[in-house]
Amino acid sequence: MHIVDVVTSPGLTGFYTDDQGAIKAGAKRDGFIYSGSPVTPGFTSIRQPGQSLSVQLVLSDGQVAYGDCATVQYAGVGGREGPLEADRAARVIQEEVVPWLRGSSLDSFRDLCQRLQGLPLAVQYGVSQAILDAMARSRGLAMCEVVAQEWGLSPQWKMIPILTQSGDDRYLQVDKMILKQVAVLPHGLFNSLDKIGPDGEGLLEYIEWLSARIQKIGAQGYGPVIQVDVYGLLGSLFDGDEGKLVDYLGELAAAASPYGLRVESPVDVGGRDEQIETLARLRRRLKERNVPVGIVADEWCNTLEDIEDFAAAGAVDMIQIKTPDLGSLDKSIEAVLACHRHGVDAYLGGTCNETDRSARICAHIALATQPALVMAKPGMGVDEGLSIVYNEMARTLALLAYKSGR
C-alpha cells in the first residue's frame, strides 16, 4: 500500500495560545482575555485562538489516514517555536512534504519520520500522526501495535494513569476530577505571582483546601497524586534562595498530606544547562532534608536531546514530554524510552492547545511505551479531554484483548 495524495485543512484547537512572557510580567485578566500588548514574537494578542492544521493522507486502497498539526499553549518561550499559523504550515507541507510523501510506500513509520527532520515542529507533529495512522491501516493493526512492532516493545497493554488540568477554574474543576477518580490532579495553572501569593500563601492554602476536598468527597480508597505547575515562579518568589524554597516545598508537602505531591518547574533560570544544574541541586537538597516532593521538568526540556540530558543528570523525578515540542512522534517515543533507561518517570504530556485527533494518537503512544503518566487533552474543561484519552485507551485495550482471545 502507498500514499496517493495529501489533503490539508485549517482547524481549531481545544484551547488558546497565550503569551506567557506578558502573563508573567503581570498582564491583567479582562474576562477570558488579557489586557495589554503581547511581548513574545508571533503573538498579535496576549491570548489568541489556537490554530491547527489537519493532514489527511489518501491511501491506495481508498482509506484516509489523518493527524493534526498543533503547537503548545505557551508557544515562543523557553526555547519553543512560536504559535502555529495554519496557512504557513499548509504551504510548508505542500512545498516540502507532498513532493516526496505522495507515492511513498508504507513500509516503515520510523524511516518516513526521519524524512520530516528539519521541518517546523508543528508540521512534523501532524504529518507523523497521519503516517502512523496510515501504517496502522495498511497493516490491519492498532497504532499502538505499530509502535510496539517497530521499536521491538512488549508492553503489558494496560491503562496509563491520566493527569487532568483545571485551568484557572481550579476549585469547581477539582470536584469533577475527584468524582471521576483521576490519578493525578489538578495542574492548577499557577502562572502568575498573584495566584501563588506574595509569600506563597495562595498556593499553600489551595493545596490545603485540595487535600481536604479529596478527603471530603472522594470515594473510599481513592488516593490521587497532587501535581501543580508553577512555571518557575517559586524561584522568583524567594529571589533564588534555595534554602527558603526547600522549606516552602516542605510546607506544601505537609499541606498535601496524606497525598503525594509533585511540583512542575519550581524554578526557571533562563537557560537549559543552568536549569539542569539548578534542578539537580534542588532535588539533592530535598532528599537530604527528606522533603517528599517530586520535581517535574518542563521549561527548557523540549527536545529529545534535552530530555536525555535532564534524565542522565538525575535532575528531576519526572519529565514532561511535551509532544508538539518534540515534533515527529518518533521523538516522543524515544523520549519515553530514554526516561525508562535512566530510571526517571516519563509523563507523556503535551498541551491543552491540541486537538481530539492528536490526543487519541498520543494515547496509542502511551499504551505502547508505558509512561508513568499521560495528559488528558485537549482543552481545560476536564471532562472532554479526560473522556477522549481514557476512552481511546479503553477501546484499544478491549480490542487488543479480543484479538488475543482474552
C-alpha positions as CSV (number, residue, x, y, z in Angstrom):
1,M,0.0,0.0,0.0
2,H,1.2,3.5,-0.7
3,I,0.1,7.2,-0.2
4,V,-1.8,8.6,-3.2
5,D,-2.2,12.2,-2.1
6,V,-2.1,14.7,0.8
7,V,-5.0,16.9,1.7
8,T,-4.8,19.7,4.4
9,S,-7.4,21.9,6.1
10,P,-7.1,24.5,8.8
11,G,-8.9,23.8,12.1
12,L,-9.3,24.9,15.7
13,T,-7.5,23.5,18.8
14,G,-9.1,22.7,22.1
15,F,-7.8,25.9,23.7
16,Y,-5.8,29.0,23.0
17,T,-2.2,30.2,22.7
18,D,-1.1,32.5,25.5
19,D,1.8,34.9,25.7
20,Q,3.5,33.6,28.8
21,G,6.0,36.4,28.9
22,A,3.3,39.0,29.1
23,I,1.3,37.0,31.7
24,K,4.4,36.5,33.9
25,A,5.1,40.3,33.6
26,G,1.7,41.0,35.2
27,A,-0.9,41.2,32.4
28,K,-4.3,41.5,33.9
29,R,-7.3,39.3,33.1
30,D,-10.3,41.0,31.4
31,G,-13.0,38.4,31.4
32,F,-11.5,35.5,29.4
33,I,-8.8,37.6,27.7
34,Y,-5.8,39.6,28.9
35,S,-5.5,43.3,28.6
36,G,-2.3,44.8,27.3
37,S,0.1,44.1,24.5
38,P,2.0,40.9,23.7
39,V,5.7,40.7,24.3
40,T,6.6,37.4,22.7
41,P,7.2,37.2,18.9
42,G,4.5,35.6,16.9
43,F,1.6,36.9,19.1
44,T,-0.8,39.5,18.0
45,S,-2.6,39.5,21.4
46,I,-1.8,38.0,24.8
47,R,-4.5,35.3,24.3
48,Q,-5.4,34.2,20.9
49,P,-7.4,31.3,19.4
50,G,-5.3,28.2,18.8
51,Q,-4.9,27.1,15.2
52,S,-4.4,23.6,14.0
53,L,-3.9,22.0,10.5
54,S,-5.4,18.7,9.7
55,V,-3.3,16.5,7.4
56,Q,-5.1,13.7,5.5
57,L,-3.4,11.0,3.6
58,V,-5.4,9.3,0.8
59,L,-4.2,5.7,0.6
60,S,-4.1,3.5,-2.5
61,D,-6.9,1.3,-1.2
62,G,-9.2,4.2,-0.7
63,Q,-8.8,4.6,3.1
64,V,-7.9,8.0,4.5
65,A,-5.4,8.5,7.4
66,Y,-5.1,11.7,9.3
67,G,-3.3,13.7,12.0
68,D,-3.3,17.3,13.3
69,C,-0.5,19.9,13.5
70,A,-0.5,22.0,16.7
71,T,1.7,24.0,19.0
72,V,1.7,24.3,22.8
73,Q,-0.3,26.9,24.7
74,Y,2.8,28.8,25.8
75,A,4.5,28.9,22.4
76,G,7.5,31.0,21.7
77,V,9.1,30.9,25.2
78,G,11.5,28.5,26.9
79,G,13.2,27.6,23.6
80,R,9.9,26.7,21.9
81,E,8.6,27.5,18.4
82,G,6.0,30.3,18.1
83,P,2.3,29.8,17.6
84,L,1.1,27.7,14.7
85,E,-0.1,29.7,11.6
86,A,-2.2,27.1,9.7
87,D,-1.8,28.8,6.3
88,R,2.0,28.9,6.6
89,A,2.1,25.3,7.8
90,A,0.0,24.2,4.8
91,R,2.4,25.9,2.4
92,V,5.4,24.1,4.0
93,I,3.6,20.8,3.6
94,Q,2.7,21.5,0.0
95,E,6.2,22.6,-0.9
96,E,8.4,20.4,1.3
97,V,6.4,17.2,2.2
98,V,4.0,16.4,-0.6
99,P,6.7,16.0,-3.3
100,W,8.2,13.0,-1.6
101,L,5.3,11.7,0.6
102,R,3.0,11.3,-2.4
103,G,3.7,7.9,-3.8
104,S,5.6,6.7,-0.7
105,S,5.2,3.0,0.3
106,L,4.0,2.3,3.8
107,D,6.9,0.1,4.8
108,S,8.4,1.8,7.9
109,F,7.0,4.5,10.2
110,R,10.4,5.3,11.6
111,D,12.0,5.8,8.1
112,L,9.3,8.1,7.0
113,C,9.6,10.1,10.2
114,Q,13.3,10.6,9.6
115,R,12.4,12.4,6.3
116,L,10.5,15.0,8.3
117,Q,13.5,16.3,10.2
118,G,14.4,19.9,9.7
119,L,10.8,21.0,9.1
120,P,8.8,23.1,11.6
121,L,8.0,21.0,14.7
122,A,4.2,21.5,14.3
123,V,4.4,20.2,10.8
124,Q,6.4,17.2,11.9
125,Y,3.9,16.5,14.6
126,G,0.8,16.5,12.4
127,V,2.3,14.7,9.4
128,S,3.9,12.0,11.6
129,Q,0.5,11.3,13.2
130,A,-1.1,10.8,9.8
131,I,1.8,8.5,8.8
132,L,1.3,6.4,11.9
133,D,-2.4,6.1,11.2
134,A,-1.6,5.1,7.6
135,M,0.8,2.5,8.8
136,A,-1.8,1.0,11.1
137,R,-4.4,0.9,8.4
138,S,-2.1,-0.7,5.9
139,R,-1.1,-3.5,8.4
140,G,-4.6,-4.0,10.0
141,L,-3.2,-3.1,13.4
142,A,-3.9,-0.5,16.1
143,M,-1.5,2.4,16.1
144,C,0.0,1.3,19.4
145,E,0.7,-2.1,17.9
146,V,2.7,-0.5,15.0
147,V,4.8,1.4,17.6
148,A,5.4,-1.8,19.6
149,Q,6.3,-3.7,16.5
150,E,8.8,-1.1,15.1
151,W,10.5,-0.5,18.4
152,G,10.6,-4.1,19.5
153,L,8.5,-3.5,22.6
154,S,6.4,-5.9,24.6
155,P,4.0,-3.7,26.6
156,Q,1.7,-5.1,29.2
157,W,-1.3,-3.4,27.4
158,K,-2.7,-1.7,30.5
159,M,-4.4,1.6,31.2
160,I,-1.9,4.5,31.8
161,P,-2.6,6.9,34.7
162,I,-4.1,10.2,33.5
163,L,-3.4,13.8,34.6
164,T,-6.2,16.4,34.2
165,Q,-5.9,20.2,34.1
166,S,-8.1,22.7,35.8
167,G,-7.1,25.9,34.1
168,D,-8.0,28.9,36.1
169,D,-11.2,27.3,37.4
170,R,-9.1,25.4,40.0
171,Y,-11.9,24.8,42.5
172,L,-15.0,23.7,40.6
173,Q,-13.0,21.6,38.2
174,V,-11.4,19.7,41.0
175,D,-14.7,18.3,42.0
176,K,-15.1,16.8,38.5
177,M,-11.6,15.2,38.8
178,I,-12.4,13.7,42.2
179,L,-15.8,12.4,41.1
180,K,-14.1,10.7,38.1
181,Q,-11.2,9.5,40.3
182,V,-8.4,10.8,38.1
183,A,-5.0,9.5,39.1
184,V,-3.2,12.9,39.1
185,L,-4.7,16.4,39.6
186,P,-5.1,19.4,39.2
187,H,-2.2,21.1,37.4
188,G,-3.7,24.3,38.7
189,L,-2.2,26.9,36.2
190,F,-0.3,28.8,38.8
191,N,1.3,31.1,36.1
192,S,1.5,34.4,38.0
193,L,2.7,35.6,41.4
194,D,-0.8,36.9,42.1
195,K,-2.1,33.3,42.1
196,I,0.8,32.0,44.2
197,G,0.6,34.9,46.7
198,P,3.3,37.4,47.7
199,D,4.7,34.9,50.3
200,G,3.4,31.7,48.7
201,E,0.3,31.6,50.9
202,G,-2.1,31.4,48.0
203,L,-0.6,28.1,46.7
204,L,-0.2,26.8,50.2
205,E,-3.8,27.5,51.1
206,Y,-5.0,26.0,47.8
207,I,-3.2,22.7,48.4
208,E,-4.5,22.5,52.0
209,W,-8.0,23.0,50.6
210,L,-7.4,20.5,47.8
211,S,-6.3,17.8,50.2
212,A,-9.3,18.4,52.4
213,R,-11.6,18.3,49.4
214,I,-10.4,15.0,48.2
215,Q,-10.9,13.5,51.7
216,K,-14.4,15.0,51.9
217,I,-15.9,14.0,48.6
218,G,-13.6,11.3,47.3
219,A,-14.6,7.7,47.1
220,Q,-13.2,5.3,49.7
221,G,-9.7,4.2,48.7
222,Y,-9.2,7.0,46.2
223,G,-5.7,8.3,46.6
224,P,-4.5,10.6,43.8
225,V,-1.2,12.4,43.4
226,I,-1.4,16.2,43.6
227,Q,0.7,17.8,40.8
228,V,0.9,21.6,40.3
229,D,2.7,23.6,37.7
230,V,4.2,26.9,38.9
231,Y,6.0,27.9,35.8
232,G,9.3,28.6,37.5
233,L,7.8,31.3,39.7
234,L,8.9,29.9,43.1
235,G,12.4,30.8,42.2
236,S,11.3,34.4,41.8
237,L,9.2,34.3,44.9
238,F,12.3,33.5,47.1
239,D,14.8,35.5,45.0
240,G,16.8,32.4,44.2
241,D,17.2,31.4,47.9
242,E,17.2,27.6,47.7
243,G,17.1,27.1,51.4
244,K,13.8,29.1,51.7
245,L,12.5,27.3,48.6
246,V,13.2,23.9,50.2
247,D,11.5,25.0,53.4
248,Y,8.5,26.1,51.4
249,L,8.2,22.9,49.4
250,G,8.2,21.1,52.7
251,E,5.2,23.2,53.8
252,L,3.5,22.3,50.6
253,A,4.1,18.6,51.1
254,A,2.7,18.8,54.6
255,A,-0.4,20.6,53.2
256,A,-0.9,17.9,50.6
257,S,-0.7,15.0,53.0
258,P,-1.9,12.3,53.0
259,Y,-1.4,12.6,49.2
260,G,1.8,12.7,47.3
261,L,2.9,16.0,45.8
262,R,4.8,16.8,42.6
263,V,5.8,20.4,41.5
264,E,6.3,21.1,37.9
265,S,9.1,23.7,37.0
266,P,9.6,25.1,40.5
267,V,12.3,27.4,39.1
268,D,13.1,28.8,35.7
269,V,16.7,30.1,35.5
270,G,16.5,31.1,31.8
271,G,18.7,28.5,30.1
272,R,18.8,24.8,29.6
273,D,22.2,23.9,31.2
274,E,21.6,26.2,34.1
275,Q,18.1,24.7,34.6
276,I,19.5,21.1,34.7
277,E,22.2,22.2,37.3
278,T,19.7,24.1,39.4
279,L,17.0,21.4,39.5
280,A,19.6,18.7,40.2
281,R,20.9,20.7,43.2
282,L,17.4,21.4,44.4
283,R,16.4,17.7,44.2
284,R,19.5,16.7,46.2
285,R,18.6,19.2,48.9
286,L,15.1,17.9,49.1
287,K,16.3,14.4,49.5
288,E,18.9,15.4,52.1
289,R,16.0,17.1,54.1
290,N,13.6,14.2,53.4
291,V,11.1,16.5,51.8
292,P,8.6,14.3,49.9
293,V,8.1,16.4,46.8
294,G,8.8,15.2,43.3
295,I,10.3,17.6,40.8
296,V,8.9,17.6,37.3
297,A,10.9,19.1,34.3
298,D,9.0,21.2,31.8
299,E,10.7,24.5,30.9
300,W,13.9,24.2,28.9
301,C,13.3,20.5,28.5
302,N,11.8,20.5,24.9
303,T,13.9,18.3,22.6
304,L,14.9,14.6,22.7
305,E,18.5,15.7,23.5
306,D,17.2,17.9,26.4
307,I,15.2,15.0,27.8
308,E,18.2,12.7,27.6
309,D,20.4,15.3,29.4
310,F,17.8,16.1,32.1
311,A,17.3,12.3,32.7
312,A,21.0,11.4,32.7
313,A,21.8,14.2,35.2
314,G,19.3,12.9,37.7
315,A,17.9,16.5,37.7
316,V,14.3,15.6,38.3
317,D,11.9,12.8,39.4
318,M,9.7,13.1,36.3
319,I,10.0,14.7,32.8
320,Q,7.1,16.1,30.9
321,I,7.4,15.1,27.3
322,K,5.5,17.9,25.5
323,T,4.7,16.1,22.4
324,P,4.3,19.1,20.0
325,D,7.7,20.4,21.1
326,L,9.4,17.3,20.0
327,G,8.0,17.4,16.5
328,S,7.8,14.0,14.8
329,L,6.2,11.3,17.0
330,D,9.2,9.0,16.8
331,K,11.0,11.6,19.1
332,S,8.3,11.3,21.7
333,I,8.6,7.6,21.6
334,E,12.3,7.8,22.0
335,A,11.9,10.3,24.8
336,V,9.7,7.9,26.9
337,L,12.2,5.1,26.3
338,A,15.1,7.4,27.3
339,C,13.4,8.1,30.6
340,H,12.9,4.4,31.2
341,R,16.7,3.8,30.6
342,H,17.7,6.5,33.1
343,G,15.1,5.5,35.8
344,V,13.1,8.7,35.5
345,D,9.4,8.7,35.4
346,A,8.0,9.8,31.9
347,Y,5.0,12.0,31.7
348,L,3.7,11.9,28.1
349,G,2.1,15.3,28.1
350,G,1.6,17.9,25.5
351,T,-0.8,20.8,25.8
352,C,-4.4,21.9,26.2
353,N,-3.9,23.6,22.8
354,E,-4.1,20.4,20.8
355,T,-7.0,18.5,19.1
356,D,-9.0,15.4,19.7
357,R,-7.1,13.6,17.0
358,S,-3.6,14.3,18.4
359,A,-4.8,13.4,21.8
360,R,-6.1,10.0,20.6
361,I,-2.9,9.2,18.8
362,C,-0.8,10.2,21.8
363,A,-2.9,7.7,23.8
364,H,-1.6,5.0,21.5
365,I,1.9,6.2,22.0
366,A,1.3,5.9,25.8
367,L,-0.1,2.4,25.5
368,A,2.9,1.2,23.6
369,T,5.6,2.9,25.6
370,Q,4.1,2.7,29.1
371,P,5.0,6.1,30.6
372,A,4.1,6.8,34.3
373,L,1.5,9.4,33.2
374,V,-0.3,10.7,30.2
375,M,-2.1,14.0,29.9
376,A,-5.9,14.4,29.3
377,K,-6.1,16.8,26.4
378,P,-7.2,19.0,24.7
379,G,-8.9,21.8,26.5
380,M,-9.2,22.9,30.1
381,G,-12.7,21.5,30.7
382,V,-11.6,18.3,32.4
383,D,-14.4,16.1,31.2
384,E,-13.8,16.4,27.4
385,G,-10.1,15.7,27.4
386,L,-10.4,13.0,30.0
387,S,-13.1,11.2,28.1
388,I,-11.1,11.4,24.8
389,V,-7.9,10.0,26.2
390,Y,-9.5,7.5,28.6
391,N,-12.0,6.1,26.1
392,E,-9.3,5.8,23.4
393,M,-7.2,3.7,25.7
394,A,-10.1,1.7,26.9
395,R,-11.4,0.9,23.4
396,T,-8.0,-0.1,22.2
397,L,-7.3,-2.3,25.2
398,A,-10.6,-4.1,24.7
399,L,-9.9,-4.7,21.0
400,L,-6.4,-6.0,21.8
401,A,-7.9,-8.4,24.4
402,Y,-10.5,-9.5,21.8
403,K,-7.8,-10.1,19.2
404,S,-5.7,-12.2,21.6
405,G,-8.7,-14.3,22.5
406,R,-9.0,-13.0,26.1
